[in-house]
Amino acid sequence: MTTLTPRVFRLPDLGEGLTEAGLVQWLVQVGDTIRTDQAIAEVETAKSVVELPSPFAGVVTALHGAPGDTIDVGAPVLEVADAAAADPAASSAGVAAEAVETQAHRTEERAGSGNVLIGYGTSERAGSGRRRARRTGSVGSAPTAATSVPGAEASEEPADRGAPAPAGTPAPADAATRTPVAVRSPLVRRLARDLGLDVRAIPPTGVDGAITRADVLRAAVDHAVDSGALHAVAAQTPGSHPAAPSAGETVDGLTVLSRDRLSPLRKAVSARLSRSRAEIPEATVWVDVDVTELWSLRAQMAPRDGRAPSVTALAARFVLIALAEHPLLAARLSEDGAELVRFDGVNLGIAADTDRGLLVPVIPHADGLSIDELDAALRELAATARSGATPPERLRGSTFTLNNYGGLGVDGSAAIINHPDVAILGIGRIIERPWVVDGAIVARRIAQLSLVFDHRVCDGGYAASFLRRVVELLEHPVRAFGRVR
């Protein structure tokens, strides 16, 4: 039955105890006709930036909030009027498309796939007169055209349109022996694909082991935090509205110009760094290193009509050699701190300063790469990070972090460990300084290395041994090139 009353979409419970989200940008405008599950906005939670899908189809009649605003859970996001009521001449193609989308939601609801986000979804379509869907496919059968999506596995069960099963379609297995499928809904699979998640790695909570939309979004949030991928997006969004201070408000004799509410991700940065400081008894060792020989040799390493490898690539390769000899610094502590987890290899995190804030993209299995391969990976990571196109899966999983803050024009830093790593190595700027060589004061290119480590994992002697090994390789690169190229 058609109604003229707009339906109000309220911000759902996003899980993990989150009570608000920052509005990054609208993806629709008033007057647009939208489909069920269409992304209508990008919102920033305390852990990640995700697209917010609409549980309603129809014409957008109102948007609540501007980019930069914070929306509380349960507050209105947008209003949608019935498309047929707003435009009686709506095309039959649009109606058919909505019918397909609705049927997919109904099938998912019956299969236990969950809501679009925790707290809302397709249950409102339930009615006593609905037909029960017949399963027209089973494990190993091909999906129908109605539900086929790129990358869909054969185990996905297609939505029933009420039509007879195609000839040759295998009969479904008995419910008691049928193998549970990971994802029943193509919409859930598409959401996981868009968020860069492997559905096979997501813990399911739905009926028969089905993965729900809530499961996908919960996994996206958790993985974003685990990687240390903290995008300061909404805090830098043009058009943000700082809160106006009270008239004549002063603090310590100074007039307050504005009170800017921290974005959810900026709050996450604060919480993450506070957790690192609170949980990790860190210690720092540092040393000045003479890289004059490496500086001169690097220029000679450039191929004809090519570029020499970056200092960061050379330093990364030497650090990886030292880590192979000091594996505790590329390990992790278990959540309860009772076990030390060692790994076969190193996922190297590279701290990168971008317009969106600090990112730590990861080079997986970096210990198996040559200098040239590391250099290529670093250049690609830098370009991707600067463009803001780094996918979530490349921002998690580091086991050791390298931070070349010398590019920022500073000599040293008391860095904070990138949790759950247990160590981070910083490299200061390389500049000419007076240095004693064979009893004479000469100008040499000097850089400061700073290692911050978790004192629970190792003691100062172990950390100093690692740092000395890195210094040896940097100061005498010719000795090492036979094994690192």
C-alpha positions, -999 to 999 in steps of 0.1 A, spaced: 0 0 0 15 33 -11 20 60 15 29 96 12 45 98 46 83 99 42 102 71 59 130 83 82 163 65 82 180 68 115 217 61 122 218 25 133 239 10 160 273 5 143 285 -20 168 315 -21 191 298 3 215 300 32 191 275 59 198 281 84 170 296 88 135 310 118 116 294 127 83 322 128 57 302 134 26 268 128 10 266 104 -19 230 114 -28 210 147 -31 175 157 -24 153 146 -53 175 115 -62 158 82 -66 176 56 -46 176 18 -44 175 -4 -13 210 -9 0 224 20 -21 252 39 -4 239 73 6 267 87 26 303 82 39 305 82 77 335 81 99 333 60 130 359 58 157 376 31 138 371 35 101 354 52 72 325 33 56 297 38 32 262 39 48 236 20 28 199 29 28 173 4 40 147 22 20 140 27 -17 123 58 -31 130 95 -36 152 114 -11 132 142 4 155 155 31 191 152 43 200 157 79 234 172 85 263 187 66 298 172 60 318 175 92 287 171 115 285 144 141 254 122 140 243 103 171 230 67 169 193 69 165 193 104 151 177 110 116 201 107 86 177 112 57 140 109 46 127 89 17 93 91 1 78 62 -19 90 65 -55 56 57 -71 39 83 -50 65 109 -59 65 100 -96 35 80 -108 52 77 -142 82 58 -128 95 34 -153 87 -3 -152 124 -10 -154 130 9 -121 101 -10 -105 115 -43 -117 150 -34 -104 136 -26 -70 116 -59 -70 149 -78 -77 166 -59 -48 137 -65 -25 136 -102 -33 173 -105 -26 167 -89 8 138 -112 15 159 -142 6 187 -130 29 163 -123 57 149 -158 55 184 -172 54 195 -153 85 219 -129 68 212 -101 91 205 -64 87 222 -39 65 237 -25 97 230 -34 132 196 -20 142 179 -17 108 173 -36 77 147 -54 57 124 -68 84 98 -41 77 90 -59 45 79 -90 63 43 -98 59 20 -127 67 12 -131 30 48 -136 18 56 -167 -1 83 -190 11 113 -190 -12 122 -223 -28 159 -230 -30 168 -233 -66 205 -239 -61 228 -258 -39 265 -262 -32 281 -265 -66 252 -250 -86 256 -219 -106 239 -187 -94 210 -174 -114 212 -142 -134 193 -125 -107 220 -129 -81 251 -134 -100 279 -110 -90 316 -108 -99 336 -132 -78 305 -150 -64 311 -186 -53 290 -214 -65 277 -220 -29 258 -187 -30 221 -194 -30 201 -174 -56 170 -155 -48 138 -172 -59 115 -152 -83 87 -177 -80 96 -192 -113 103 -230 -118 138 -241 -112 158 -242 -145 162 -276 -161 191 -295 -149 194 -276 -116 204 -301 -88 180 -306 -60 191 -291 -27 207 -314 -2 188 -324 29 190 -296 55 206 -320 80 235 -328 57 238 -296 36 271 -278 40 266 -244 54 276 -215 31 297 -185 42 276 -159 24 240 -162 12 234 -127 0 251 -111 -30 246 -78 -12 267 -89 17 294 -103 -6 295 -70 -25 299 -50 7 328 -72 18 344 -69 -16 340 -31 -16 356 -30 19 385 -51 8 377 -81 31 380 -118 25 346 -133 35 364 -166 44 382 -148 72 350 -132 88 335 -149 118 298 -156 110 269 -150 133 240 -158 111 219 -189 107 237 -220 94 270 -201 96 259 -174 73 279 -141 73 257 -111 79 261 -74 69 268 -67 106 296 -93 105 312 -76 75 310 -41 90 323 -53 124 352 -70 106 360 -38 87 360 -18 118 382 -42 137 407 -46 109 410 -9 104 420 -5 141 444 -35 141 463 -20 112 468 14 128 452 29 97 440 61 112 427 84 84 420 120 97 393 126 71 364 144 86 386 166 107 399 181 74 367 180 54 359 214 38 328 229 52 332 215 87 313 236 113 333 244 145 312 249 175 308 286 184 321 295 218 300 313 243 300 351 238 331 366 254 344 332 266 380 334 278 405 309 292 435 321 311 430 356 298 427 346 261 395 349 241 383 316 227 378 317 189 362 284 185 357 249 200 363 222 173 349 188 182 373 160 175 363 138 147 357 101 156 389 91 139 409 118 157 394 104 189 406 70 178 441 84 173 440 97 208 427 64 222 453 43 203 483 64 213 471 65 249 467 27 248 503 23 235 517 46 262 496 29 289 502 -7 280 537 -8 266 567 -1 289 588 13 262 624 23 262 645 42 237 681 39 224 697 61 198 730 66 180 745 89 154 756 71 123 781 82 95 764 74 62 789 93 40 800 61 22 764 50 16 755 85 4 782 84 -22 776 48 -32 739 54 -36 744 78 -65 765 51 -83 737 26 -80 714 44 -104 709 24 -136 714 41 -170 685 66 -174 671 54 -141 669 65 -105 690 54 -76 672 36 -48 659 58 -21 677 61 13 646 46 29 648 15 6 685 10 15 678 15 52 648 -8 51 669 -36 35 696 -32 62 670 -32 90 655 -64 76 689 -81 77 693 -70 114 658 -82 122 667 -116 109 694 -117 135 672 -101 162 637 -116 156 623 -106 189 619 -70 176 596 -83 148 574 -104 171 542 -97 190 529 -102 225 496 -120 229 467 -99 242 472 -111 278 509 -106 275 516 -142 285 530 -154 251 556 -141 226 544 -148 191 573 -150 166 568 -150 128 585 -165 98 592 -132 80 585 -95 85 556 -73 74 573 -39 73 552 -9 81 563 24 66 551 56 84 539 81 58 528 117 64 499 126 41 473 153 37 449 130 55 472 124 84 496 97 95 493 64 76 513 32 80 510 12 48 525 -23 50 549 -42 27 541 -79 34 570 -103 36 594 -75 30 623 -97 42 621 -116 9 625 -84 -13 657 -71 -29 667 -34 -27 652 -27 -61 619 -44 -52 618 -26 -19 624 7 -36 596 0 -61 572 -10 -33 580 21 -13 574 45 -43 541 28 -50 530 30 -14 540 66 -12 521 75 -43 490 56 -33 490 71 2 493 107 -11 464 101 -35 443 88 -6 437 55 -24 454 31 0 429 2 6 423 -10 41 440 -43 37 473 -25 30 471 -6 63 472 -35 87 494 -64 98 528 -47 103 553 -65 126 579 -38 126 577 -1 117 602 21 100 598 59 102 620 81 80 610 114 97 642 130 83 621 140 53 602 163 77 634 182 85 639 169 120 669 150 136 652 128 161 619 118 176 606 100 207 583 79 186 553 59 199 552 22 190 526 13 164 506 -12 185 506 -42 183 542 -40 170 569 -41 197 594 -17 181 598 12 158 630 26 142 632 63 133 657 79 109 665 116 112 677 139 85 711 133 69 732 165 71 769 174 71 784 177 105 819 179 119 831 143 126 864 129 138 880 105 113 915 92 120 921 119 145 910 148 122 878 168 122 862 165 88 827 171 73 807 139 71 770 131 64 755 121 97 720 108 107 705 99 140 688 65 145 663 61 173 649 27 183 619 26 206 611 -10 219 588 -28 243 609 -36 274 587 -66 281 600 -83 250 637 -77 254 663 -58 274 685 -29 264 714 -50 255 694 -69 228 680 -36 215 714 -20 214 728 -51 196 702 -47 169 709 -10 165 747 -16 163 741 -41 135 720 -16 116 748 11 121 774 -14 109 755 -21 77 748 16 70 784 27 77 800 -1 56 774 -8 29 799 -24 5 804 -53 29 767 -60 29 758 -55 -8 768 -90 -17 739 -104 4 713 -77 0 710 -69 -37 
